[in-house]
Amino acid sequence: MIEQTSNIESPSQPQIPAQEAPAPQSPPPAPAAPVTDSPMRRSPFLAGVLSIMPGLGQVYLGYYQLGFAHALVICTILTLLAADQLGSLIPLASVFMAFFWLYNIVDAARRAVMVNEALAGRSNIEVPDDFAAPGLRGSVIGGTIVVAIGLLLLSQTLFDVSLEWLEEWWPAVIVLFGAYLIFKAKGDQASSPAETDE
C-alpha cells in the first residue's frame, strides 16, 4: 500500500500590522477646587430665610426678575383675597398662595446650592450676570409703566382726580402683562431660526 503524502498547506495566517505605541495621554484635568471664599458664593440658608418675604431670596442670589415676579404673584393673590372678589374660589386661591409661598422659599435655597456648584465648576448652570446690583438699563416697557404710574399719582395729588376706577380696571394690568409675554415668546421664536443658521 503506497502511502500518499499530501502536502496540505496550512491556511495563511493574516499578518497583523505592528501597532504603534499609543501616544502618551495628558492627565485628566484636576477637578476645580471649591470656591469657598468667593464673594459671589451664596448661603442657601440665608436665601431661604430671606424668601419669607417672597422674592427677596431670589434677589439676593441675583435673579432679580424672578424675585419681582414671585413678589408680584403673592401681592396679586393677597389683593384679590382682601378685595373679596373671588367668591367661592377663595379656598383655591388661599391654598395656591400657601403653596407658592413655600415653593418660593425652597426655590431660593435650591438656586443658592446650584449657584455655588456653578462657581465651583461642578455644574454647567449659568451664574446670573447681574450679581452685584441691578443696573438701571433702558427699557421701553418698564419706562412706560413707571411714567403711567407717575402720571396717575400726579393727577390725583395735583388735580384731585379720583382713582376709584382702578378698583375695577386693575385686572387690565394682568391682561397687558400676558399680552407682553405672548409678544415676547413670538419674537423669541422668530429669532431662534436665525441664530441656528449662523
VODOVEX-530754 format. One record per residue: residue number from 1; residue in one letter; x, y, z of N, C-alpha, C, CB in turn. Coordinates in Angstrom, 2 decimals, m for minus. Each point is the difference from the previous one (the first is absolute). Last residue first. Glycine has a CB too. Layout:
# residues N
<loke NUM 'A' <X Y Z> <X Y Z> <X Y Z> <X Y Z>>
...
//
This chain:
# residues 198
<loke 198 'E' <m26.69 80.55 11.90> <1.35 0.61 0.05> <1.04 m1.04 0.36> <m1.00 2.21 0.66>>
<loke 197 'D' <m3.74 m3.12 m0.80> <0.63 0.01 m1.32> <1.40 0.53 0.04> <m2.22 0.27 m0.99>>
<loke 196 'T' <m0.57 m0.35 4.89> <0.51 m1.33 m0.32> <0.67 m0.03 m1.37> <m1.81 m0.98 1.42>>
<loke 195 'E' <m0.21 5.01 0.14> <1.16 m0.32 0.82> <0.58 m1.36 m0.35> <m0.94 1.40 1.81>>
<loke 194 'A' <m3.04 0.08 m3.90> <1.13 0.79 m0.47> <1.25 m0.32 0.78> <m1.56 1.81 m0.69>>
<loke 193 'P' <m2.54 m3.79 1.99> <0.56 m0.59 m1.22> <1.19 0.77 m0.53> <m2.26 m0.85 m0.55>>
<loke 192 'S' <0.04 2.64 4.49> <0.76 m1.23 0.23> <0.47 m0.67 m1.29> <m1.30 m0.31 2.08>>
<loke 191 'S' <m1.55 4.35 m1.66> <1.45 0.21 m0.03> <0.79 m1.28 0.16> <m0.40 2.25 0.91>>
<loke 190 'A' <m4.41 m2.18 m0.78> <0.41 0.52 m1.30> <1.50 0.16 m0.09> <m2.17 1.17 m0.18>>
<loke 189 'Q' <0.21 m2.51 4.25> <m0.13 m1.06 m0.99> <0.46 0.47 m1.37> <m1.90 m0.97 1.30>>
<loke 188 'D' <1.77 4.12 2.20> <1.07 m0.97 0.24> <m0.05 m1.13 m1.02> <m0.05 0.56 2.44>>
<loke 187 'G' <m3.43 2.63 m2.51> <1.25 0.60 m0.44> <1.18 m0.94 0.18> <m0.93 2.22 0.56>>
<loke 186 'K' <m3.24 m3.53 1.08> <0.00 m0.03 m1.47> <1.27 0.62 m0.56> <m2.50 0.12 0.00>>
<loke 185 'A' <1.87 0.07 4.65> <0.21 m1.39 m0.42> <0.03 m0.11 m1.52> <m1.13 m0.80 2.09>>
<loke 184 'K' <0.10 5.00 m0.17> <1.41 m0.33 0.19> <0.31 m1.43 m0.46> <0.09 1.60 1.92>>
<loke 183 'F' <m4.57 m0.13 m1.98> <0.77 0.74 m1.00> <1.48 m0.36 0.09> <m1.67 1.87 0.09>>
<loke 182 'I' <m1.19 m3.62 3.21> <m0.27 m0.62 m1.31> <0.82 0.66 m1.08> <m2.33 m0.57 0.74>>
<loke 181 'L' <2.56 2.46 3.53> <0.66 m1.30 m0.01> <m0.22 m0.72 m1.33> <m0.28 m0.14 2.48>>
<loke 180 'Y' <m1.96 4.25 m1.77> <1.45 0.21 m0.15> <0.74 m1.34 m0.07> <m0.19 2.18 1.24>>
<loke 179 'A' <m4.40 m2.23 m0.32> <0.24 0.35 m1.40> <1.48 0.22 m0.27> <m2.28 1.03 m0.11>>
<loke 178 'G' <0.97 m1.77 4.57> <m0.13 m1.22 m0.80> <0.24 0.26 m1.47> <m1.60 m0.87 1.66>>
<loke 177 'F' <1.51 4.56 1.20> <1.20 m0.79 0.25> <m0.04 m1.31 m0.79> <0.18 1.02 2.30>>
<loke 176 'L' <m3.96 1.78 m2.47> <1.12 0.59 m0.72> <1.29 m0.79 0.19> <m1.07 2.23 0.27>>
<loke 175 'V' <m2.73 m3.54 2.19> <m0.22 m0.24 m1.43> <1.17 0.54 m0.82> <m2.49 0.09 0.35>>
<loke 174 'I' <2.45 0.79 4.24> <0.31 m1.42 m0.25> <m0.17 m0.33 m1.47> <m0.74 m0.58 2.33>>
<loke 173 'V' <m0.49 4.88 m0.95> <1.46 m0.15 0.10> <0.40 m1.44 m0.28> <0.09 1.88 1.68>>
<loke 172 'A' <m4.64 m0.69 m1.33> <0.55 0.28 m1.33> <1.52 m0.11 0.01> <m1.94 1.51 m0.47>>
<loke 171 'P' <m0.80 m1.86 4.46> <0.33 m1.25 m0.71> <0.53 0.22 m1.41> <m1.74 m1.11 1.34>>
<loke 170 'W' <0.26 4.89 1.43> <1.35 m0.50 0.25> <0.28 m1.35 m0.66> <m0.05 1.25 2.14>>
<loke 169 'W' <m4.15 1.63 m2.07> <0.83 m0.18 m1.20> <1.37 m0.59 0.26> <m1.21 1.89 m0.95>>
<loke 168 'E' <m2.22 m0.81 4.33> <m0.65 m0.82 m1.00> <0.92 m0.35 m1.16> <m2.14 1.05 0.63>>
<loke 167 'E' <3.61 1.69 2.96> <m0.50 m1.20 0.64> <m0.68 m0.93 m1.00> <m0.29 1.29 2.10>>
<loke 166 'L' <1.85 3.06 m3.32> <1.05 m1.02 0.00> <m0.47 m1.30 0.65> <1.71 1.81 0.07>>
<loke 165 'W' <m4.31 2.26 m0.22> <m0.16 m0.86 m1.16> <1.06 m1.09 m0.05> <m1.02 1.91 m1.22>>
<loke 164 'E' <1.04 1.63 4.47> <m0.86 m1.12 0.36> <m0.19 m0.98 m1.16> <m1.16 1.49 1.62>>
<loke 163 'L' <3.75 2.83 m0.95> <0.59 m1.24 m0.50> <m0.85 m1.22 0.35> <2.26 1.04 0.22>>
<loke 162 'S' <m2.89 4.71 m0.99> <m0.30 m1.20 0.77> <0.62 m1.24 m0.67> <m2.15 1.06 0.81>>
<loke 161 'V' <3.98 4.10 m0.91> <m0.72 m0.96 m0.84> <m0.20 m1.27 0.79> <0.98 0.99 m2.12>>
<loke 160 'D' <1.22 3.53 3.20> <m1.02 m0.69 0.79> <m0.89 m0.90 m0.86> <0.03 1.93 1.59>>
<loke 159 'F' <4.03 0.72 m2.73> <m1.30 0.38 m0.55> <m1.16 m0.72 0.70> <1.12 0.42 m2.19>>
<loke 158 'L' <3.57 m0.97 3.56> <m0.09 1.38 m0.48> <m1.41 0.41 m0.38> <2.31 m0.24 m0.81>>
<loke 157 'T' <m1.32 m4.25 2.43> <0.51 0.96 0.98> <m0.17 1.45 m0.45> <1.63 m1.72 0.72>>
<loke 156 'Q' <m2.98 m1.91 m3.56> <m0.77 m0.06 1.24> <0.46 1.06 1.00> <m0.33 m2.46 m0.38>>
<loke 155 'S' <2.56 1.91 m3.76> <m1.35 0.51 m0.26> <m0.85 m0.01 1.26> <0.17 m0.83 m2.35>>
<loke 154 'L' <4.15 m1.04 2.53> <0.08 1.44 m0.12> <m1.39 0.62 m0.25> <2.35 m0.23 m0.88>>
<loke 153 'L' <m1.86 m4.47 0.97> <0.15 0.56 1.33> <0.04 1.53 m0.03> <1.22 m2.07 0.69>>
<loke 152 'L' <m1.39 m0.17 m4.82> <m1.21 m0.28 0.78> <0.07 0.64 1.38> <m0.28 m2.15 m1.25>>
<loke 151 'L' <4.09 2.36 m1.51> <m1.04 0.92 m0.46> <m1.31 m0.22 0.76> <1.08 0.05 m2.25>>
<loke 150 'G' <2.55 m2.98 3.15> <0.29 1.36 0.46> <m1.08 0.99 m0.41> <2.42 m0.54 m0.12>>
<loke 149 'I' <m2.66 m3.88 m1.51> <m0.29 0.04 1.44> <0.23 1.40 0.55> <0.63 m2.42 0.22>>
<loke 148 'A' <0.54 1.74 m4.70> <m1.45 m0.09 0.17> <m0.39 0.07 1.47> <m0.15 m1.37 m2.10>>
<loke 147 'V' <4.75 1.21 0.98> <m0.58 1.29 m0.37> <m1.52 m0.01 0.22> <1.84 0.35 m1.69>>
<loke 146 'V' <0.47 m4.40 2.34> <0.35 0.97 1.06> <m0.61 1.37 m0.30> <2.14 m1.25 0.44>>
<loke 145 'I' <m2.66 m2.11 m3.71> <m0.77 m0.32 1.21> <0.26 1.01 1.10> <0.08 m2.43 m0.61>>
<loke 144 'T' <2.45 2.76 m3.35> <m1.39 0.37 m0.24> <m0.86 m0.25 1.23> <0.30 m0.53 m2.42>>
<loke 143 'G' <4.22 m0.87 2.50> <m0.12 1.45 0.06> <m1.43 0.48 m0.20> <2.32 0.16 m0.82>>
<loke 142 'G' <m1.38 m4.77 0.32> <0.14 0.42 1.39> <m0.14 1.50 0.15> <1.47 m1.94 0.40>>
<loke 141 'I' <m1.49 0.22 m4.77> <m1.19 m0.43 0.73> <0.06 0.47 1.45> <m0.20 m2.01 m1.51>>
<loke 140 'V' <3.93 2.86 m1.22> <m1.14 0.77 m0.49> <m1.25 m0.35 0.81> <1.01 0.09 m2.32>>
<loke 139 'S' <4.16 m0.21 3.95> <m1.09 m0.91 m0.32> <m1.21 0.84 m0.41> <0.87 m1.77 1.61>>
<loke 138 'G' <4.88 2.00 m0.03> <m1.16 0.55 m0.66> <m1.03 m1.07 m0.33> <1.43 1.78 m0.92>>
<loke 137 'R' <1.92 m2.16 5.18> <0.05 m0.13 m1.44> <m1.29 0.53 m0.61> <1.53 m1.99 0.20>>
<loke 136 'L' <0.96 2.01 4.51> <m1.10 0.77 m0.57> <0.12 m0.03 m1.52> <m0.13 1.50 2.06>>
<loke 135 'G' <1.88 m5.46 1.46> <0.34 1.24 m0.67> <m1.23 0.70 m0.55> <2.22 m0.96 m0.56>>
<loke 134 'P' <m1.37 m2.48 4.86> <m0.76 0.20 m1.24> <0.34 1.34 m0.61> <m1.85 m1.43 0.87>>
<loke 133 'A' <5.53 m1.28 1.89> <m1.19 0.81 0.29> <m0.77 0.17 m1.29> <1.15 1.22 1.91>>
<loke 132 'A' <2.39 m4.63 m1.27> <0.35 1.10 0.90> <m1.21 0.81 0.41> <2.23 0.09 m1.07>>
<loke 131 'F' <m2.40 m3.82 m2.06> <0.15 m0.38 1.40> <0.17 1.21 0.90> <1.01 m2.14 m0.73>>
<loke 130 'D' <m2.38 0.96 m4.25> <m0.16 1.23 0.77> <0.07 m0.28 1.49> <m1.41 0.96 m1.84>>
<loke 129 'D' <1.77 m4.44 m1.47> <0.97 1.02 m0.38> <m0.05 1.21 0.93> <m0.19 m0.76 m2.38>>
<loke 128 'P' <m0.99 m4.51 3.68> <m0.59 1.26 m0.46> <1.06 1.04 m0.29> <m2.04 m0.49 1.32>>
<loke 127 'V' <3.18 m4.64 m1.96> <m0.11 0.91 1.14> <m0.59 1.31 m0.50> <1.98 m1.08 1.19>>
<loke 126 'E' <m2.55 m3.95 m3.33> <0.49 1.35 m0.22> <m0.26 0.85 1.25> <m0.41 m0.22 m2.49>>
<loke 125 'I' <1.33 m5.26 2.03> <m1.02 1.02 0.25> <0.62 1.38 m0.19> <m1.23 m1.53 1.62>>
<loke 124 'N' <3.19 m3.06 m1.88> <m0.06 0.89 m1.16> <m1.08 1.06 0.14> <0.85 m1.87 m1.41>>
<loke 123 'S' <2.41 m0.80 5.24> <m1.31 0.02 m0.65> <0.07 0.95 m1.17> <m1.19 m0.54 2.16>>
<loke 122 'R' <4.71 m0.07 1.05> <m0.54 m1.34 m0.03> <m1.35 m0.07 m0.70> <1.22 m0.46 2.10>>
<loke 121 'G' <1.85 4.31 m0.89> <0.31 m0.68 m1.25> <m0.55 m1.40 m0.09> <2.01 1.35 m0.09>>
<loke 120 'A' <m2.51 2.25 3.54> <1.06 m0.98 0.25> <0.36 m0.78 m1.25> <m0.79 m0.18 2.33>>
<loke 119 'L' <m2.73 3.36 m2.40> <1.23 0.73 0.33> <1.16 m0.94 0.24> <m1.38 1.81 1.00>>
<loke 118 'A' <m2.90 m3.65 m1.73> <0.52 0.60 m1.23> <1.29 0.76 0.26> <m2.32 0.17 m0.87>>
<loke 117 'E' <0.05 m1.97 4.56> <0.55 m1.08 m0.83> <0.60 0.56 m1.29> <m1.70 m1.61 0.96>>
<loke 116 'N' <m0.58 4.60 1.83> <1.28 m0.39 0.60> <0.66 m1.13 m0.78> <m0.86 0.70 2.24>>
<loke 115 'V' <m3.44 0.62 m3.56> <0.96 1.07 m0.28> <1.37 m0.35 0.57> <m1.87 1.69 0.01>>
<loke 114 'M' <m1.70 m4.57 0.96> <0.42 m0.12 m1.40> <1.00 1.08 m0.38> <m2.22 m1.00 m0.54>>
<loke 113 'V' <0.30 1.12 4.86> <0.86 m1.18 m0.13> <0.52 m0.11 m1.42> <m1.28 m1.17 1.82>>
<loke 112 'A' <m1.86 4.51 m1.02> <1.26 0.34 0.65> <0.98 m1.16 m0.10> <m1.22 1.54 1.58>>
<loke 111 'R' <m3.18 m2.16 m3.12> <0.80 0.79 m0.94> <1.33 0.42 0.62> <m2.12 0.83 m1.06>>
<loke 110 'R' <m0.96 m3.10 3.80> <0.52 m0.90 m1.05> <0.86 0.76 m1.00> <m2.03 m1.46 0.27>>
<loke 109 'A' <m0.21 3.90 3.11> <1.06 m0.82 0.59> <0.63 m0.91 m1.05> <m1.17 0.08 2.21>>
<loke 108 'A' <m2.52 2.53 m3.59> <1.15 0.85 0.31> <1.15 m0.81 0.58> <m1.55 1.92 0.40>>
<loke 107 'D' <m2.57 m4.12 m1.27> <0.68 0.38 m1.25> <1.23 0.85 0.29> <m2.20 m0.09 m1.21>>
<loke 106 'V' <m0.68 m1.10 4.79> <0.79 m1.16 m0.46> <0.80 0.37 m1.25> <m1.73 m1.58 0.96>>
<loke 105 'I' <m1.23 4.84 0.67> <1.10 m0.21 0.95> <0.90 m1.14 m0.45> <m1.45 0.85 1.86>>
<loke 104 'N' <m2.42 0.06 m4.39> <0.91 1.12 m0.13> <1.20 m0.17 0.94> <m1.94 1.48 m0.63>>
<loke 103 'Y' <m1.68 m4.49 0.94> <0.82 m0.27 m1.19> <1.05 1.08 m0.17> <m1.92 m1.18 m1.09>>
<loke 102 'L' <m1.28 1.84 4.41> <0.99 m1.01 0.40> <0.91 m0.37 m1.16> <m1.61 m0.89 1.69>>
<loke 101 'W' <m1.86 3.86 m2.66> <0.87 0.63 1.00> <1.09 m0.97 0.43> <m1.92 1.45 0.79>>
<loke 100 'F' <m1.50 m2.97 m3.64> <0.98 0.82 m0.72> <0.96 0.66 0.96> <m1.67 0.38 m1.80>>
<loke 99 'F' <m1.87 m2.93 3.65> <0.92 m0.85 m0.76> <1.09 0.83 m0.67> <m1.85 m1.65 m0.39>>
<loke 98 'A' <m1.61 3.95 2.58> <0.86 m0.67 0.98> <1.04 m0.88 m0.71> <m1.88 0.03 1.69>>
<loke 97 'M' <m1.34 2.03 m4.40> <0.92 1.00 0.55> <0.94 m0.64 1.02> <m1.73 1.79 m0.36>>
<loke 96 'F' <m1.69 m4.46 m1.46> <1.03 0.28 m0.99> <1.01 1.01 0.52> <m1.65 m0.49 m1.82>>
<loke 95 'V' <m2.08 m0.48 4.49> <0.91 m1.15 m0.05> <1.13 0.25 m1.00> <m1.90 m1.54 0.64>>
<loke 94 'S' <m1.47 4.82 m0.40> <0.76 m0.05 1.26> <1.00 m1.14 0.01> <m1.95 1.01 1.17>>
<loke 93 'A' <m1.07 m0.53 m4.82> <1.03 1.05 m0.03> <0.85 m0.04 1.26> <m1.49 1.41 m1.42>>
<loke 92 'L' <m2.17 m4.36 1.21> <0.99 m0.35 m1.01> <1.14 1.01 m0.02> <m1.78 m1.11 m1.36>>
<loke 91 'P' <m1.94 2.00 4.18> <0.82 m1.11 0.49> <1.10 m0.40 m0.98> <m1.97 m0.81 1.28>>
<loke 90 'I' <m1.06 4.28 m2.67> <0.90 0.41 1.08> <0.81 m1.18 0.55> <m1.62 1.82 0.58>>
<loke 89 'L' <m1.97 m1.58 m4.08> <1.38 m0.39 m0.33> <0.99 0.37 1.10> <m0.56 0.28 m2.42>>
<loke 88 'S' <m4.24 0.81 2.29> <0.22 m1.42 0.34> <1.41 m0.48 m0.31> <m2.40 m0.38 m0.42>>
<loke 87 'G' <2.15 5.44 0.38> <m1.19 m0.78 0.34> <0.34 m1.42 0.42> <m1.28 1.39 m1.60>>
<loke 86 'L' <4.00 2.66 0.06> <0.11 m1.36 m0.51> <m1.20 m0.87 0.32> <2.42 0.24 0.23>>
<loke 85 'Q' <m1.24 4.48 1.05> <m0.50 m0.09 m1.36> <m0.07 m1.44 m0.51> <0.94 2.26 m0.40>>
<loke 84 'D' <0.60 0.42 4.62> <m1.16 m0.90 0.06> <m0.66 m0.12 m1.37> <m0.35 0.63 2.41>>
<loke 83 'A' <4.43 1.81 m0.86> <m1.10 0.68 m0.67> <m1.27 m0.85 0.00> <1.66 1.19 m1.43>>
<loke 82 'A' <2.41 m2.88 3.23> <m0.43 1.13 0.82> <m1.19 0.72 m0.61> <2.34 0.26 0.79>>
<loke 81 'L' <m0.31 m3.85 m3.16> <m0.65 m0.50 1.22> <m0.52 1.16 0.85> <1.51 m2.01 m0.03>>
<loke 80 'L' <0.92 3.06 m3.85> <m1.27 m0.61 m0.36> <m0.74 m0.51 1.23> <0.97 m0.64 m2.21>>
<loke 79 'T' <3.36 2.34 2.82> <m0.92 1.07 m0.36> <m1.37 m0.56 m0.36> <1.92 1.37 m0.80>>
<loke 78 'L' <1.57 m4.40 1.66> <m0.42 0.67 1.23> <m1.01 1.11 m0.29> <2.22 m0.53 1.02>>
<loke 77 'I' <m0.24 m1.64 m4.68> <m0.94 m0.89 0.68> <m0.50 0.64 1.29> <1.16 m2.00 m0.98>>
<loke 76 'T' <2.11 4.36 m1.44> <m1.24 m0.07 m0.76> <m1.04 m0.88 0.71> <1.30 0.34 m2.12>>
<loke 75 'C' <3.07 m0.05 3.90> <m0.73 1.25 0.20> <m1.34 m0.02 m0.73> <2.17 1.22 0.25>>
<loke 74 'I' <0.79 m4.86 m0.88> <m0.55 0.00 1.36> <m0.83 1.26 0.25> <1.97 m1.35 0.79>>
<loke 73 'V' <0.25 1.05 m4.94> <m1.01 m1.06 0.10> <m0.66 0.04 1.38> <1.29 m1.43 m1.63>>
<loke 72 'L' <2.35 4.33 0.83> <m1.21 0.44 m0.69> <m1.11 m1.04 0.11> <1.41 1.33 m1.58>>
<loke 71 'A' <2.91 m2.32 3.26> <m0.68 0.99 0.85> <m1.31 0.45 m0.63> <2.22 0.76 0.87>>
<loke 70 'H' <0.48 m3.62 m3.40> <m0.54 m0.71 1.17> <m0.75 0.97 0.91> <1.88 m1.67 m0.13>>
<loke 69 'A' <0.39 3.53 m3.53> <m1.16 m0.77 m0.46> <m0.64 m0.76 1.16> <1.05 m0.22 m2.28>>
<loke 68 'F' <2.95 2.57 3.04> <m1.13 0.92 m0.11> <m1.25 m0.73 m0.49> <1.60 1.89 m0.46>>
<loke 67 'G' <2.34 m4.42 0.71> <m0.40 0.44 1.32> <m1.19 0.94 m0.04> <2.34 m0.26 0.72>>
<loke 66 'L' <m0.34 m1.15 m4.76> <m0.75 m1.09 0.63> <m0.49 0.41 1.38> <1.36 m1.67 m1.28>>
<loke 65 'Q' <1.42 4.67 m1.01> <m1.30 m0.09 m0.65> <m0.86 m1.09 0.63> <1.03 0.82 m2.14>>
<loke 64 'Y' <3.44 m0.34 3.71> <m0.86 1.13 0.34> <m1.39 m0.11 m0.62> <2.04 1.40 0.19>>
<loke 63 'Y' <2.11 m4.46 1.23> <m1.10 m0.23 m0.94> <m1.08 1.07 0.25> <0.49 m2.53 m0.09>>
<loke 62 'G' <3.54 2.00 2.77> <0.26 0.66 m1.27> <m1.07 m0.21 m1.04> <2.37 m0.25 0.50>>
<loke 61 'L' <m2.07 m1.08 4.33> <0.82 m0.86 m0.86> <0.34 0.65 m1.33> <m1.05 m1.96 1.09>>
<loke 60 'Y' <m1.79 4.14 2.06> <1.30 m0.20 0.67> <0.94 m0.83 m0.87> <m1.14 0.14 2.23>>
<loke 59 'V' <m3.33 0.33 m3.60> <0.74 1.25 m0.22> <1.39 m0.10 0.62> <m2.17 1.30 m0.02>>
<loke 58 'Q' <m0.76 m4.84 0.79> <0.46 m0.01 m1.39> <0.77 1.26 m0.33> <m1.97 m1.41 m0.62>>
<loke 57 'G' <0.01 1.16 4.87> <1.09 m0.97 m0.12> <0.54 m0.08 m1.41> <m1.01 m1.29 1.85>>
<loke 56 'L' <m2.80 3.97 m0.97> <1.22 0.62 0.50> <1.19 m0.96 m0.06> <m1.39 1.44 1.50>>
<loke 55 'G' <m3.30 m2.49 m2.70> <0.84 0.56 m1.04> <1.32 0.55 0.50> <m2.05 0.52 m1.19>>
<loke 54 'P' <m1.93 m1.05 4.70> <0.07 m0.63 m1.32> <0.84 0.78 m1.00> <m2.22 m0.94 0.45>>
<loke 53 'M' <2.88 0.46 4.75> <m0.56 1.11 m0.76> <0.11 m0.41 m1.47> <0.65 1.78 1.75>>
<loke 52 'I' <0.96 m4.90 0.64> <m1.24 0.17 0.77> <m0.72 1.26 m0.50> <1.02 m1.17 2.04>>
<loke 51 'S' <3.31 m0.04 m3.62> <m1.18 m0.26 m0.82> <m1.28 m0.06 0.80> <1.46 m1.21 m1.57>>
<loke 50 'L' <2.90 1.69 3.56> <m0.41 1.25 m0.66> <m1.27 m0.19 m0.82> <2.40 0.71 m0.09>>
<loke 49 'V' <m0.48 m4.51 2.10> <m0.55 0.89 1.03> <m0.48 1.31 m0.64> <1.53 m1.01 1.73>>
<loke 48 'G' <0.67 m2.13 m4.50> <m1.31 m0.48 0.42> <m0.65 0.92 1.01> <0.77 m2.30 m0.43>>
<loke 47 'A' <3.60 3.27 m0.97> <m0.92 0.18 m1.12> <m1.40 m0.45 0.37> <1.90 m0.32 m1.61>>
<loke 46 'L' <1.57 m0.45 4.68> <m0.38 1.41 m0.03> <m0.97 0.28 m1.14> <2.21 0.61 1.00>>
<loke 45 'F' <m0.46 m4.96 m0.71> <m0.84 0.28 1.17> <m0.49 1.45 m0.01> <1.26 m1.73 1.30>>
<loke 44 'P' <1.83 0.28 m4.64> <m1.36 m0.51 m0.22> <m0.93 0.30 1.17> <0.97 m1.79 m1.40>>
<loke 43 'S' <3.35 4.72 m0.14> <m0.43 m0.91 1.06> <m1.41 m0.49 m0.29> <1.47 1.19 1.67>>
<loke 42 'R' <2.63 0.53 m5.21> <m1.22 0.35 0.69> <m0.39 m1.08 1.01> <m0.74 1.29 m2.00>>
<loke 41 'R' <5.19 1.00 m1.18> <m0.59 m1.18 0.63> <m1.19 0.42 0.86> <2.23 m1.18 m0.01>>
<loke 40 'M' <0.79 4.19 m2.31> <m1.23 m0.35 m0.70> <m0.68 m1.22 0.60> <0.97 0.97 m2.06>>
<loke 39 'P' <3.32 0.78 3.47> <m1.07 0.91 0.44> <m1.33 m0.31 m0.68> <1.72 1.75 0.41>>
<loke 38 'S' <2.14 m5.46 0.67> <m0.45 0.91 m1.04> <m1.09 0.92 0.54> <0.59 m1.70 m1.77>>
<loke 37 'D' <1.94 m2.04 3.91> <0.19 1.38 0.43> <m0.44 1.00 m1.06> <1.88 m0.78 1.41>>
<loke 36 'T' <m2.11 m4.02 m1.92> <m0.55 0.24 1.33> <0.11 1.45 0.43> <0.59 m2.33 0.57>>
<loke 35 'V' <m0.49 m1.17 m4.90> <0.17 1.44 0.20> <m0.65 0.34 1.33> <0.01 0.49 m2.51>>
<loke 34 'P' <2.27 m5.29 0.78> <m1.20 0.74 0.42> <0.30 1.46 0.26> <m0.91 m2.09 0.98>>
<loke 33 'A' <3.80 m0.58 m4.57> <m0.11 0.07 1.46> <m1.24 0.78 0.37> <2.50 m0.12 0.24>>
<loke 32 'A' <m1.92 m2.83 m4.75> <0.13 1.35 0.54> <m0.19 m0.01 1.50> <m0.84 0.96 m2.16>>
<loke 31 'P' <2.86 m5.20 m0.45> <m1.28 0.66 0.27> <0.20 1.35 0.66> <m1.08 m2.22 0.24>>
<loke 30 'A' <4.73 0.22 m3.63> <m0.38 m0.14 1.41> <m1.32 0.71 0.24> <2.42 m0.13 0.69>>
<loke 29 'P' <m1.03 m2.02 m5.46> <0.11 1.23 0.80> <m0.50 m0.24 1.42> <m0.29 1.39 m2.07>>
<loke 28 'P' <2.53 m5.40 m0.69> <m1.27 0.74 0.04> <0.13 1.23 0.88> <m1.27 m2.12 m0.36>>
<loke 27 'P' <5.61 0.31 m2.23> <m0.83 m0.36 1.17> <m1.28 0.80 0.01> <2.05 m0.58 1.29>>
<loke 26 'S' <0.33 m0.67 m5.90> <0.18 0.98 1.07> <m0.90 m0.38 1.17> <0.59 1.82 m1.66>>
<loke 25 'Q' <1.52 m5.42 m1.73> <m1.15 0.85 0.21> <0.27 0.95 1.15> <m1.53 m1.78 m0.88>>
<loke 24 'P' <4.77 m0.93 m2.89> <m0.25 0.29 1.42> <m1.15 0.99 0.16> <2.42 m0.43 0.52>>
<loke 23 'A' <m2.21 m2.94 m4.64> <0.56 1.30 0.39> <m0.30 0.26 1.47> <m0.26 0.89 m2.36>>
<loke 22 'P' <0.78 m5.90 0.40> <m0.96 1.10 0.17> <0.69 1.27 0.48> <m1.80 m1.67 0.51>>
<loke 21 'A' <4.20 m1.97 m3.65> <m0.18 0.26 1.43> <m0.97 1.17 0.17> <2.34 m0.86 0.52>>
<loke 20 'E' <m2.75 m2.19 m4.82> <0.88 1.04 0.53> <m0.30 0.20 1.47> <0.12 1.12 m2.26>>
<loke 19 'Q' <m0.68 m5.76 m0.53> <m0.69 1.17 0.53> <1.00 0.99 0.57> <m2.01 m1.41 0.50>>
<loke 18 'A' <2.33 m2.34 m4.57> <0.55 0.41 1.29> <m0.69 1.27 0.47> <2.23 m1.06 m0.56>>
<loke 17 'P' <m4.77 m2.44 m2.58> <1.00 1.08 m0.07> <0.46 0.39 1.40> <m1.04 0.85 m2.13>>
<loke 16 'I' <m0.57 m5.67 0.52> <m0.47 1.12 0.81> <1.05 1.09 m0.06> <m1.34 m1.52 1.54>>
<loke 15 'Q' <0.01 m2.67 m4.96> <1.06 0.72 0.68> <m0.57 1.21 0.72> <1.66 m0.78 m1.71>>
<loke 14 'P' <m4.02 m4.06 0.58> <0.07 1.43 m0.38> <1.08 0.70 0.82> <m2.45 0.00 m0.60>>
<loke 13 'Q' <2.76 m5.18 m0.77> <m0.44 0.85 1.11> <0.05 1.46 m0.45> <0.83 m1.69 1.72>>
<loke 12 'S' <m1.48 m2.85 m4.81> <0.90 1.10 0.36> <m0.63 0.85 1.09> <0.96 0.03 m2.34>>
<loke 11 'P' <m1.85 m5.31 1.77> <m0.48 1.32 m0.48> <0.89 1.11 0.51> <m2.35 m0.86 m0.05>>
<loke 10 'S' <4.43 m3.92 m0.82> <m0.81 0.65 1.03> <m0.46 1.36 m0.51> <1.26 m1.21 1.83>>
<loke 9 'E' <m0.17 m3.05 m4.94> <0.56 1.25 0.50> <m0.94 0.60 1.03> <1.20 0.41 m2.18>>
<loke 8 'I' <m0.16 m5.46 0.45> <m1.08 0.95 0.28> <0.61 1.24 0.63> <m1.70 m1.88 0.31>>
<loke 7 'N' <3.36 m2.54 m3.15> <0.52 1.25 0.60> <m1.16 0.99 0.16> <2.30 m0.36 m1.04>>
<loke 6 'S' <m2.14 m5.14 0.87> <m0.57 1.23 m0.59> <0.54 1.19 0.76> <m2.11 m1.20 m0.72>>
<loke 5 'T' <3.48 m4.12 m0.23> <0.15 1.15 0.91> <m0.53 1.23 m0.70> <2.03 m1.03 1.14>>
<loke 4 'Q' <m2.85 m4.39 m1.59> <0.10 1.28 m0.72> <0.06 1.12 1.02> <m1.25 m0.92 m2.00>>
<loke 3 'E' <2.44 m4.53 1.94> <m0.50 1.15 0.73> <0.23 1.26 m0.79> <0.44 m1.17 2.16>>
<loke 2 'I' <m1.13 m4.04 m3.62> <0.87 1.17 m0.15> <m0.65 1.16 0.75> <0.88 m0.81 m2.26>>
<loke 1 'M' <m0.92 m4.69 2.64> <m0.84 1.17 0.00> <0.88 1.23 0.00> <m1.83 m1.23 1.21>>
//
